[in-house]
Amino acid sequence: MTSVIEIGRISSRGQVAIPQDIREEMGLSPGEKVLFILEDDSLLLIKVSSLSWDEITKPLREAKKKISKEEVDDLVHKDRK
């Protein structure tokens, strides 16, 4: 896959349009599912249809190893404020 860099905008409803060049490069069509993974200030978008459940959830399992239950509790309380 080649590198494609594009800038998008977030709508007032929090929606982001994936630029056409990126949709074409990833083979994304309307109605397809994607997985969003947020790590620090980076957002990873993964096309779901071409991955197995184990591949999709691997980053989530790895992230789980990096954070303790206490840290999760702290984050939940912080977000609720």
Buried (B, 14 or more C-beta within 10 A) or exposed (E): EEEEEEEEEEEEEEEEEBBEEBBEEBEBEEEEEEBEBEEEEEEEEBBEEEEEEEEBEEBEEEEEEEEEEEEEEEEEEEEEE
